């Protein structure tokens, strides 16, 4: 019986295994992305209703949204060129800036982006904003939330279909969704999230480069982020890599990103 169970689980793994764009890492996604996009629509609208959204006509918001749109265009171009447009099927891109002192930004499934006003002074430049926006959009493109949510559902004992779980355990499912997409923290997923953060850094560099932003400027941005956080928590207690680790990894990946940047200037 145990042997059959093992074979069954192995088959599920093989059928559910996908590759992340750019990095090629194999990932396990058990949840229908279309349903997660549906959940994002509800949660995104709820978030906007509970927070002060800066009008798109505001110069500050206009600047951020313009950069978001360039990152979106870069993603669409990259996915088309790599014959992976199906991975962004169903995306309903939307960009908003909210009045909040937190140094933060995030992207839900389907391209639902929020940038907090507290991030803008730290980002300083358009390249700084492109760095963090590209990074957050990369999480959505790589379906990191799907992975995290699948894991969280297992931890919480939600072993049923997503549609059934959402109907029978709405509070649990909503909490899992919010944790999985960066609106809350989940101590049980720390190591997993650090892998995602490094991956999103690399993908974000490519996206900002295609959009015409110098990826080498991202190093200055992450240094400013480290200073804004007062050095941050020790790496083993954080869902993010330490600043030193992150900058080291970015420098190693920078030559590849620069190829895309130079191509965007031709």
C-alpha positions as CSV (number, residue, x, y, z in Angstrom):
1,X,0.0,0.0,0.0
2,X,2.8,2.4,0.9
3,X,4.6,1.6,-2.3
4,X,1.4,2.4,-4.4
5,X,1.0,5.6,-2.5
6,X,4.5,6.6,-3.2
7,X,4.1,5.8,-6.9
8,X,0.9,7.8,-7.0
9,X,2.5,10.9,-5.4
10,X,5.5,10.5,-7.8
11,X,3.1,10.6,-10.7
12,X,1.4,13.7,-9.3
13,X,4.8,15.4,-9.0
14,X,5.7,14.6,-12.6
15,X,2.4,15.8,-14.0
16,X,2.5,18.9,-12.0
17,X,6.1,19.8,-12.6
18,X,6.9,23.0,-14.5
19,X,9.9,25.1,-15.3
20,X,10.3,28.7,-14.2
21,X,11.1,31.1,-17.1
22,X,14.7,32.3,-17.3
23,X,16.1,30.3,-14.4
24,X,14.7,26.9,-15.6
25,X,14.1,25.7,-12.0
26,X,11.6,22.9,-11.8
27,X,8.6,23.8,-9.6
28,X,5.6,22.0,-8.3
29,X,2.2,23.7,-8.9
30,X,-0.9,21.9,-7.8
31,X,-3.4,24.8,-8.0
32,X,-5.1,26.1,-11.2
33,X,-3.6,29.5,-11.9
34,X,-7.0,30.6,-13.4
35,X,-8.6,30.2,-10.0
36,X,-5.8,32.1,-8.2
37,X,-6.2,34.9,-10.7
38,X,-9.9,34.9,-9.8
39,X,-9.1,35.2,-6.1
40,X,-6.7,38.0,-6.8
41,X,-9.4,40.1,-8.4
42,X,-11.5,39.9,-5.2
43,X,-8.6,40.5,-2.8
44,X,-7.1,43.3,-4.9
45,X,-10.4,45.1,-5.1
46,X,-10.9,44.6,-1.3
47,X,-7.4,46.0,-0.6
48,X,-8.1,49.1,-2.7
49,X,-11.4,49.7,-0.9
50,X,-9.6,49.6,2.5
51,X,-6.6,51.8,1.5
52,X,-6.0,55.2,0.1
53,X,-5.2,54.8,-3.6
54,X,-3.4,57.8,-5.1
55,X,-5.2,59.1,-8.3
56,X,-3.5,58.1,-11.5
57,X,-3.4,61.8,-12.4
58,X,-1.1,62.5,-9.5
59,X,2.5,63.1,-10.7
60,X,3.9,60.6,-8.2
61,X,1.4,57.9,-9.3
62,X,1.8,58.8,-12.9
63,X,5.6,58.2,-12.7
64,X,5.2,54.8,-11.0
65,X,2.5,53.6,-13.3
66,X,4.5,54.6,-16.4
67,X,7.4,52.4,-15.2
68,X,4.9,49.6,-14.4
69,X,3.6,49.7,-17.9
70,X,7.1,49.5,-19.4
71,X,7.8,46.5,-17.2
72,X,4.6,44.9,-18.4
73,X,5.5,45.5,-22.1
74,X,8.9,44.0,-21.4
75,X,7.4,40.9,-19.8
76,X,4.9,40.5,-22.7
77,X,7.8,40.8,-25.3
78,X,10.0,38.4,-23.4
79,X,7.3,35.7,-23.0
80,X,6.4,36.1,-26.7
81,X,10.0,35.8,-27.9
82,X,10.5,32.7,-25.8
83,X,7.2,31.1,-26.9
84,X,5.8,31.2,-23.4
85,X,2.9,33.6,-23.9
86,X,0.6,31.0,-22.5
87,X,2.1,31.5,-19.1
88,X,0.6,35.0,-18.9
89,X,-2.8,34.0,-20.4
90,X,-5.6,35.5,-18.4
91,X,-3.5,38.4,-16.9
92,X,-5.5,41.5,-16.3
93,X,-2.7,44.0,-15.5
94,X,-3.4,46.8,-13.1
95,X,-1.1,49.2,-11.3
96,X,-1.8,51.4,-8.3
97,X,0.1,53.5,-5.8
98,X,-1.3,53.6,-2.2
99,X,-0.6,56.1,0.5
100,X,1.3,54.1,3.1
101,X,4.7,54.7,4.8
102,X,5.7,51.1,4.4
103,X,8.7,50.4,2.2
104,X,6.9,47.8,0.2
105,X,5.4,46.7,-3.1
106,X,3.8,43.5,-4.3
107,X,2.1,41.8,-7.3
108,X,-0.8,39.3,-7.2
109,X,-1.6,36.7,-9.9
110,X,-2.7,38.3,-13.1
111,X,-0.5,41.3,-12.8
112,X,-2.2,43.2,-10.0
113,X,0.5,45.5,-8.7
114,X,0.6,47.8,-5.7
115,X,3.4,50.2,-4.9
116,X,3.5,51.9,-1.4
117,X,4.4,55.6,-1.3
118,X,6.9,54.7,1.4
119,X,9.0,52.9,-1.2
120,X,9.4,55.9,-3.5
121,X,11.9,57.9,-1.5
122,X,14.0,54.8,-1.0
123,X,13.9,53.9,-4.7
124,X,14.8,57.5,-5.6
125,X,15.4,56.9,-9.3
126,X,13.4,55.3,-12.1
127,X,15.9,52.5,-12.1
128,X,15.3,51.9,-8.4
129,X,11.5,51.7,-9.0
130,X,12.0,49.5,-12.1
131,X,14.2,47.2,-9.9
132,X,11.5,46.5,-7.3
133,X,8.6,46.5,-9.8
134,X,10.4,44.0,-12.0
135,X,11.2,41.9,-9.0
136,X,7.6,41.8,-7.8
137,X,6.2,41.1,-11.2
138,X,8.7,38.3,-11.6
139,X,7.1,36.6,-8.6
140,X,3.8,36.5,-10.5
141,X,5.4,35.4,-13.7
142,X,7.2,32.6,-11.9
143,X,4.0,31.5,-10.1
144,X,5.8,31.6,-6.8
145,X,2.6,32.3,-5.0
146,X,1.1,29.0,-6.4
147,X,4.0,27.1,-4.9
148,X,3.8,28.8,-1.6
149,X,0.1,28.4,-1.4
150,X,0.3,24.7,-2.3
151,X,2.7,24.3,0.5
152,X,0.6,26.3,3.0
153,X,-2.5,24.4,2.1
154,X,-0.7,21.2,3.0
155,X,0.6,22.7,6.3
156,X,-3.0,23.8,7.1
157,X,-4.4,20.4,6.2
158,X,-6.4,21.7,3.3
159,X,-6.2,18.7,1.0
160,X,-9.2,19.3,-1.2
161,X,-9.7,21.1,-4.5
162,X,-9.2,24.8,-4.4
163,X,-12.8,25.6,-5.4
164,X,-14.1,23.4,-2.7
165,X,-11.7,24.6,-0.1
166,X,-12.5,28.3,-0.9
167,X,-16.2,27.5,-0.4
168,X,-15.9,25.4,2.8
169,X,-13.0,27.3,4.5
170,X,-13.1,30.8,3.1
171,X,-11.2,32.4,6.1
172,X,-8.4,29.8,6.0
173,X,-8.1,30.1,2.3
174,X,-8.0,33.9,2.3
175,X,-5.3,33.9,5.0
176,X,-3.3,31.4,3.0
177,X,-3.7,33.5,-0.1
178,X,-2.6,36.7,1.6
179,X,0.4,35.0,3.2
180,X,1.4,33.5,-0.2
181,X,1.4,36.8,-2.0
182,X,3.4,39.0,0.4
183,X,0.6,40.7,2.3
184,X,1.4,38.6,5.4
185,X,4.3,36.6,6.7
186,X,4.4,32.8,7.1
187,X,7.3,31.6,9.3
188,X,6.8,28.1,8.0
189,X,7.8,29.0,4.5
190,X,11.1,30.9,5.1
191,X,13.6,28.9,3.3
192,X,11.3,28.3,0.4
193,X,10.7,32.1,0.1
194,X,14.4,32.9,0.0
195,X,14.7,30.7,-3.1
196,X,11.9,32.7,-4.7
197,X,13.5,36.0,-3.8
198,X,16.8,35.1,-5.5
199,X,14.9,33.9,-8.5
200,X,12.7,37.0,-8.7
201,X,15.9,39.1,-8.5
202,X,17.3,37.5,-11.6
203,X,14.1,37.6,-13.6
204,X,13.4,41.2,-12.5
205,X,16.8,42.2,-13.8
206,X,15.9,40.8,-17.2
207,X,12.6,42.5,-17.3
208,X,13.9,45.9,-16.3
209,X,16.7,45.6,-18.9
210,X,14.3,44.8,-21.7
211,X,12.2,47.8,-20.5
212,X,15.3,50.0,-21.0
213,X,16.5,50.4,-17.4
214,X,20.1,49.9,-16.5
215,X,20.2,46.7,-14.3
216,X,23.5,47.7,-12.8
217,X,21.7,50.5,-11.0
218,X,19.8,47.8,-9.0
219,X,22.8,47.3,-6.8
220,X,22.5,50.9,-5.5
221,X,18.8,50.3,-4.9
222,X,19.3,47.2,-2.7
223,X,22.0,49.0,-0.8
224,X,19.5,51.8,0.0
225,X,17.0,49.2,1.0
226,X,19.5,47.7,3.4
227,X,20.1,51.1,5.0
228,X,16.3,51.8,5.1
229,X,15.9,48.5,7.1
230,X,18.7,49.3,9.5
231,X,20.6,46.3,8.2
232,X,17.5,44.0,8.3
233,X,17.0,40.8,10.2
234,X,19.6,38.0,10.1
235,X,19.2,35.9,7.0
236,X,18.1,32.8,8.8
237,X,15.1,34.7,10.2
238,X,14.1,36.5,7.0
239,X,12.2,35.5,3.9
240,X,14.7,37.6,1.9
241,X,18.4,36.9,1.3
242,X,20.8,39.0,3.4
243,X,21.8,42.2,1.6
244,X,25.3,40.9,1.1
245,X,24.0,37.6,-0.4
246,X,21.6,39.4,-2.7
247,X,24.1,41.9,-4.0
248,X,26.6,39.2,-4.6
249,X,24.1,37.1,-6.6
250,X,23.0,40.1,-8.6
251,X,26.6,41.0,-9.5
252,X,27.1,37.4,-10.7
253,X,24.0,37.5,-12.9
254,X,24.5,41.1,-14.1
255,X,26.5,40.2,-17.3
256,X,23.5,38.3,-18.7
257,X,21.1,41.1,-17.8
258,X,23.4,43.6,-19.5
259,X,23.1,41.7,-22.7
260,X,19.3,42.4,-22.7
261,X,19.9,46.0,-21.7
262,X,22.3,46.7,-24.6
263,X,19.9,45.0,-27.0
264,X,17.1,47.3,-25.8
265,X,19.2,50.3,-26.8
266,X,19.9,49.3,-30.3
